[in-house]
Amino acid sequence: MVKFSYFGHSCFLLDDGEHKVLVDPYLTGNPAAAADPDSITCDTILLSHAHSDHLGDAPDIAKRTGATVFGVPEVLQLCVQQAPGIKTHGMNLGGSQHLPFGKIRMTLALHSSGAAGGIACGYVIHMQELNIYYAGDTALFGDMKLIGQKDPLDYAILPIGDNYTMGLEDAAMAAQWLNARNVIPVHYNTWPVIAQDVERYKQLTETMTRASVHIVKPGEDLELK
């Protein structure tokens, strides 16, 4: 069993009982944050890009916990500038890495990166025999079909807020193209500009795909199985 803990916006933790993977830890300054960054423990941090609402507290958490931060080199350079001496591991699109809990693979995302020369990304996370796809901030793109073909997805964690990322309709089509069994929407309602009716997204997606949509509120957990 893997526990998904949602801390608001796009920040979540995957915990298999032994290993803890923290993703895009924007907590300080996040009006939807459901955790204090000083209370979080983890051994791995995944960053999708360097915008402040995703890179967030990653350098400070890595420094305190000793966690290794994964991301594209340009994003990691910003982390090291903020917290010299932290452990990092650079990757790029299509690359994969075996880790104590399983494996990660870095995937394409269509979005600006927040770091000069860098690119945005997503991840397929293999943990406890589950394939969990985190899209990061992205537009809809056709190669989502290939992501779902390469790794049959148990869960897809997708942004739905519009304006900066996919909106409801495109995120529903993304779920269809990914052919995921389950979808968890994120990156919405943090600010008025990305306010969305998540119940409408659930209805739309479950009508046009095989997926079950799980609405997880900040501060709530979900057992992934």
C-alpha positions in Angstrom: 0.0 0.0 0.0 1.1 3.5 -0.8 -0.3 6.5 1.1 -0.9 9.7 -0.9 -0.9 12.7 1.4 -2.0 16.0 -0.2 -0.6 19.2 1.2 -2.3 21.6 -1.2 -1.7 23.0 -4.7 0.7 20.4 -6.3 2.5 19.3 -3.2 2.0 15.7 -2.1 3.9 12.9 -0.3 4.0 9.2 -1.3 4.8 6.9 1.6 5.2 3.1 1.2 5.8 2.6 4.9 9.6 2.7 4.5 10.3 5.4 1.9 8.8 8.9 1.5 8.8 10.7 -1.8 7.9 14.4 -1.6 6.8 16.2 -4.8 6.9 20.0 -5.5 6.9 21.2 -1.9 5.4 24.6 -2.1 4.2 25.2 1.5 5.6 28.5 2.7 3.3 31.3 1.3 0.8 28.7 0.0 -2.7 29.8 1.1 -3.9 26.2 0.7 -1.0 24.6 2.5 -2.0 21.8 4.9 1.5 21.2 6.5 4.4 23.1 7.9 7.6 22.5 6.0 9.5 21.9 9.2 7.1 19.0 10.0 7.8 17.0 6.8 10.2 14.1 6.6 11.2 12.5 3.3 14.2 10.8 1.7 13.5 11.8 -1.9 12.2 15.1 -3.4 11.0 15.4 -7.0 10.8 18.8 -8.7 8.8 19.3 -11.9 10.2 22.9 -12.5 11.5 26.0 -10.7 8.4 28.2 -10.5 8.1 29.3 -6.8 4.8 27.4 -6.4 6.6 24.1 -7.1 10.2 24.5 -6.1 9.0 26.1 -2.9 10.6 24.8 0.3 12.6 22.0 -1.5 16.1 23.4 -0.7 15.3 23.9 3.0 13.6 20.5 3.4 16.5 18.8 1.6 19.0 20.5 3.9 17.1 19.6 7.1 16.3 16.0 6.1 19.2 15.0 3.9 16.8 14.0 1.1 18.1 13.8 -2.4 16.5 16.3 -4.8 15.8 15.1 -8.4 15.1 17.4 -11.3 16.7 18.9 -14.4 20.2 20.3 -13.9 19.2 24.0 -14.3 16.5 23.6 -11.6 18.8 21.8 -9.2 21.4 24.6 -9.7 18.9 27.0 -8.2 18.3 24.7 -5.3 22.1 24.4 -4.6 22.4 28.2 -4.7 19.8 28.5 -2.0 21.1 25.6 0.1 24.7 24.7 -0.6 25.7 21.2 0.1 22.3 19.5 -0.4 22.2 16.2 -2.3 20.9 16.4 -5.8 20.6 14.1 -8.8 20.2 15.6 -12.3 18.0 14.0 -14.9 16.5 14.9 -18.2 13.5 13.9 -20.3 13.2 10.2 -21.0 15.8 9.3 -18.4 15.1 6.9 -15.5 16.6 6.0 -12.2 16.3 3.0 -9.9 15.8 4.0 -6.3 15.3 2.0 -3.1 11.5 2.3 -3.4 11.4 1.4 -7.1 12.0 3.6 -10.1 11.3 7.1 -11.5 11.2 8.1 -15.1 11.2 11.8 -16.2 8.5 12.7 -18.8 7.7 15.6 -21.0 5.6 18.5 -19.8 4.7 21.5 -21.9 5.2 24.5 -19.6 7.9 27.1 -18.9 10.5 26.1 -16.4 11.3 29.0 -14.2 15.1 28.4 -14.7 17.2 29.8 -17.5 17.9 27.0 -20.0 15.8 24.6 -18.1 12.7 22.7 -19.1 9.6 21.5 -17.2 8.9 17.8 -16.6 6.7 15.2 -15.1 7.4 11.8 -13.6 6.2 8.2 -13.7 6.9 6.9 -10.3 7.0 3.1 -9.8 6.3 2.2 -6.2 4.9 -0.9 -4.5 4.0 -2.3 -7.9 2.0 0.8 -8.8 2.6 3.1 -11.7 1.9 6.7 -10.6 2.1 9.5 -13.2 2.5 13.1 -12.0 2.1 15.4 -15.0 3.6 18.5 -13.3 2.3 21.8 -14.8 1.5 21.1 -18.4 -0.7 21.6 -21.4 -2.4 18.7 -23.1 -0.1 17.0 -25.5 -0.5 14.0 -27.8 2.4 12.0 -26.4 0.4 11.4 -23.2 -0.9 8.5 -25.2 2.7 7.1 -25.3 3.2 7.6 -21.6 0.1 5.4 -20.9 1.2 2.8 -23.4 4.7 2.5 -22.0 3.6 2.3 -18.4 0.0 1.1 -17.7 -1.0 3.8 -15.2 -2.7 3.0 -11.9 -2.9 6.7 -11.0 -2.5 10.0 -12.9 -2.1 13.1 -10.9 -3.2 16.0 -13.2 -3.4 19.8 -13.0 -6.9 21.1 -13.8 -6.7 24.8 -12.8 -6.5 26.3 -16.4 -4.8 29.6 -17.1 -1.3 28.2 -16.3 -2.1 24.6 -17.1 -4.7 22.4 -18.6 -8.3 23.2 -17.7 -11.2 20.8 -17.0 -11.8 19.6 -20.6 -8.2 19.2 -21.6 -7.4 17.4 -18.3 -10.3 15.0 -18.9 -8.9 14.3 -22.4 -5.5 13.8 -20.8 -7.0 11.1 -18.5 -8.5 9.5 -21.6 -5.3 9.5 -23.5 -3.3 8.2 -20.6 -5.9 5.5 -20.0 -5.3 5.7 -16.2 -7.3 3.6 -13.8 -7.6 6.5 -11.3 -7.1 10.3 -11.5 -6.3 12.7 -8.7 -6.8 16.4 -9.7 -4.3 19.0 -8.3 -3.2 22.6 -9.0 -6.6 24.3 -8.6 -8.4 26.6 -6.2 -5.2 27.9 -4.7 -6.0 31.4 -6.0 -9.0 32.8 -7.9 -7.2 32.7 -11.2 -7.1 28.8 -11.1 -10.5 28.3 -9.3 -12.3 25.3 -10.8 -15.4 23.2 -10.1 -13.7 19.9 -9.2 -17.0 18.0 -9.0 -17.6 19.0 -12.6 -14.2 17.6 -13.5 -15.0 14.4 -11.8 -18.3 14.0 -13.7 -16.7 14.9 -17.0 -13.7 12.6 -16.7 -15.7 9.6 -15.4 -18.2 10.0 -18.3 -15.5 9.9 -21.0 -12.9 7.6 -19.5 -12.5 4.4 -17.5 -10.9 6.3 -14.6 -12.3 6.9 -11.2 -11.6 10.5 -10.0 -10.5 10.9 -6.4 -11.0 14.4 -5.0 -8.5 14.7 -2.2 -8.6 17.9 -0.1 -5.5 19.5 1.3 -4.7 17.7 4.6 -6.3 14.5 3.5 -4.8 11.1 2.7 -5.7 8.5 0.1 -4.6 4.8 0.0 -3.3 4.0 -3.5 -4.0 0.4 -4.5 
